């Protein structure tokens, strides 16, 4: 499997994501530069954490206009797997690929620490390798990670089983303890915690591998089911 | 027209001015006066300290680059090196805490990546005034919050983990907080870059942010005492842009790979002035620049302003002639400006043109390296004699919770949780650990780091205090299994023109020098920050030491007890301490509320044997937990070891003739508390190294109890102590 890691100016978890899926998880990875008009022939795209374009405006507000985001939208519309982590989640929300918004943490401070997440659905390409209700431990590191959406949107997310993860110990004030969500087609996921930082017991946890393992299984199942008609 | 007034406004003495006239063979222009004033400021020239800094050890087997470059470099094997340095940003952080601290981080990060190394760790040593002082507490809380947010803002956005440090509160830092930032980076040995210009005819290229009017005379500001007017100096503080710095990092590292860069230096203190003349001086060449080509943020800037601006996120580099385009294309890719502003010349001079006319022409070497050198008077006793006061009756039971909740000892989580301490996924041990440990993915080995400094000890004896700082930093590294190999220092002192301050500086340098030689940790660079005084009040002499150690990459032995029923061995022994040596302890500060006598007594030989022993014990996998005794002594260490997720406590039983409060809280060095299931082997190793290693107790399921012979000095619930320890800083900050 080949992961594509997008590099926006100001991305700073791009190396970590690349290292996690290649060195720790043993798959291929390649960079996708922010002004590319295509994501290339990858099996999944990762929007990494960081401060894209400095994030001096609203987080992700500028990144959504970068050329690669049109390519990501096309790729997602085509059914491609898109994972947004932290700043990547913020960008997906700004770009309209996921609903809601991520606002300042309730404490108004940047928070870096481990959190416990409950897997809310296994019916997704990102959580298929987990058990429903399984508890994963991963770090968060963000100043604007409080998930916010209208009551109607929140009800919809729950009714459609699109809440992927909830915090057990809500660190930032996210509504209904939401830590990660899926789009309606279930091929785009955003989450604030960092799975790529939890791929090695030496770093404190390897629970993040569950997400990459789920993605790998999805891609392999897809390959087994369909004879590829040609590379994307 | 240069008047006496103008000269003194530039903080130059009449004799310094005469030297300038001598060098130039004529009166300087206004621009030249400005250039000399920043290069010959205390901050840039080390004119008061240089003579004594020579006493520090700077060489060693692993030292690739000692002092004199942007950062020191150490060989870590497998063809890789680490570059590291500590630097202060004290004065700007008082005037504008957020930006002052943020640009402090920015400055030291550039020092690292200008050498070709990617920054992978930051640590901070911070000092503030008391947060609960009725008069100054509100301002001190504001400064603390601002500094922490500033460090977080810059480091988090740039993408470097802030993995450790220290934070101490004393009234002497009320009007003069200390913000010392340490950074470390890694690169291949063959990819090191130096800040040296070479090759006559090679283009001089300016990259990064545009030049504005911010930070003009920052270096001079950092070389004067604070007065009431200092608060008016806010415009002197620069504004940081970590996003720009991140782009600059990536672009510089990528451009370095092209092979088209000859030399490179960041523009930090004294901006364009410093980078041009220092690069020229190191390469023994001249540099000619045309200021019209310098990208500018404001219109109508004068040559004086352009040369002295300390706008952030700028670099100067010399490229190989004919290969400019390779450099430009990399910077274009990252959306950064890169402009050829001049050329390397043969004549050894810094020649500055504006609209084609020469506005400054100064020999580089004289400007950069021949600043006045002062042997300032220091023939006085550096420390006051403070007699032992009447000591209160011992109350270990109530003193321990008080100490655990005191600002110096309590958990600093409120601070470090605001820092991204995990980005780059190398943090094996982060904030709150004995020492920070960062793995080096490229070599498969790890680096451990610790910052230490104790102003109270140094106030009582600068020489012993400095030795103790070196010993403690090395001990912290040993306690996680690392071998200390090199150090960097940040010397924070008051006004060196006062003999008693100068005496403190000299004594501290000599003490540090002795200890660094002893532990074989050469000082490869650092920073001196003088004039840390406000309205004539000096800070405690505060030398801060950053020590770097090497170790294998492995799961670390951490502070908390893991299991009940383990023997507790106090490696190094109970130590001894008379009443005079109690005077610098946290017990003296928080319980007696006085400062007297002398710092704890250090025996370097014994200390080293303890460090050998602990490394051996860790190598053999004998310790389940390890924690060195420092602030608050044995009782505080036992409590801290009990605050882990397992909430395993301890029963301590000691046979000793020390007074109870001395036994519980004295701070004699060379002591490490470990829990082990093989005390026999631990004691055997201790015997081999000829150190004491009494078994002082056992870990237990619940609670902490300390007994002296049959007398219970105190017994506590872990949760009560832990909540006091965990929540104290947040309560103080509110």
Contacts between the chains, C-beta under 8 A, distances in Angstrom:
chain1	res1	chain2	res2	distance
A	9	B	243	7.5
A	9	B	246	7.7
A	9	B	247	5.7
A	9	B	334	6.7
A	9	B	335	6.3
A	10	B	157	7.4
A	10	B	243	5.2
A	10	B	246	5.8
A	10	B	247	7.5
A	12	B	157	7.5
A	12	B	158	7.1
A	12	B	159	2.7
A	12	B	246	6.6
A	12	B	423	6.0
A	13	B	159	7.5
A	13	B	423	6.3
A	15	B	424	6.8
A	16	B	423	6.9
A	16	B	424	6.3
A	16	B	425	4.7
A	19	B	425	6.5
A	19	B	441	7.1
A	20	B	425	7.2
A	23	B	441	7.7
A	49	B	423	7.9
A	50	B	159	6.5
A	51	B	156	7.7
A	51	B	157	4.4
A	51	B	242	7.5
A	51	B	243	6.1
A	51	B	246	7.6
A	53	B	243	7.0
A	54	B	157	7.1
A	54	B	241	7.3
A	54	B	242	7.5
A	54	B	243	3.0
A	54	B	244	7.6
A	55	B	157	7.5
A	55	B	243	7.7
A	56	B	243	7.1
A	109	B	149	7.9
A	109	B	417	7.7
A	109	B	418	5.3
A	110	B	152	5.2
A	110	B	156	6.0
A	110	B	418	4.8
A	110	B	419	7.6
A	110	B	420	7.3
A	111	B	417	5.8
A	111	B	418	7.3
A	112	B	416	7.8
A	112	B	417	5.8
A	112	B	418	7.3
A	112	B	419	6.2
A	112	B	420	5.0
A	112	B	421	5.7
A	112	B	422	6.5
A	113	B	417	5.7
A	139	B	422	5.4
A	141	B	156	7.3
A	141	B	420	4.3
A	141	B	422	6.3
A	141	B	423	6.7
A	143	B	156	7.7
A	194	B	422	7.6
A	196	B	425	7.0
A	197	B	422	5.4
A	197	B	423	8.0
A	197	B	425	5.3
A	199	B	425	7.7
A	200	B	425	7.2
A	201	B	555	7.5
A	202	B	428	6.0
A	202	B	439	7.1
A	202	B	553	7.2
A	202	B	554	8.0
A	202	B	555	6.2
A	203	B	422	7.2
A	203	B	425	5.7
A	203	B	427	6.8
A	203	B	428	7.5
